Amino acid sequence: MSSLLYVCVRPEIGAADAEHASFRRALGVDVVDRLDLLDEPLDDKRLQGYRGIVVGGSPFNVSDTVKSAVQLRVEADLERLARRAIAAETAVFFTCFSIGVVTRLLGGEVVTSTPESASATVIRTTDAGAADPLFGPSAPALTVFTAHKESTAALPPGAELLATNDSCPVQAYRVGTHLYAAQFHPEPTPRDFADRMTFYRTTGYFDPAEFDRVQGQVLSASVTEGAELLRRFAETFA
């Protein structure tokens, strides 16, 4: 059993398998266990022994007006995971869709007014980010991959802003010592992200007519800092 767990919330099995591999590479460990939350409801006993948990991305949106029973259950399970992290029972790094779940749990607002298309994006660390053990070594700025339709409107109560940019003001925050939440995707290499785009060609993250151009820009980007964040997460907690 690994001390790290990857929580999958992607319905697309090919994208999920690739994301798992991306997280394993980025975390810098040979084995990262996996929990497919769409197939297996969260069980507290299943979490025993894990010192660090990473939550992958998803095409789900917290702001969706119509949700399946599975999505509602997944969101509730992610809230339970967030409460464990807030209580410092387990360190959790939430990414993409799941930052919206955490924001809502904290009493914040999730909006669709600051989306970012599939691209490499520069984000800036705040003073708190510069002092943070994960984000600090990457200060004052880092380049990461983004692709989202919704985001956190403003820093929610109890959170400390770690990274921002002009397009999406809340890029990452921390709650206490064990909960990290990022709007961006820290785990993929340019090749990983370009391959992931094929699963979401017509789902609104970019103009499908511009697929080749956008994918080419992704492949030519220099993006390594996200993986460094995750490696420091593993070193700190696992």
Protein Blocks (a to p, Z undefined) as FASTA:
>chain_A
ZZbdcddfbfblklmmmmmmmmmmmnopabdcdddfklmccdfklmgopabdcddddfbd
fklmbdcfklmmmmmmmmmmmmmmmnomaccddehjlmmmmmmmnopacdfklccddddd
dddddfklmmpmklmmmpcbdcdddddfbdcfbacehiacfbdcfklmblbccehjlbcc
dfbdfkbcfklmmmmmmmmmmnopacfklmmmmmmmmmmpccfklmmmmmmmmmmmZZ
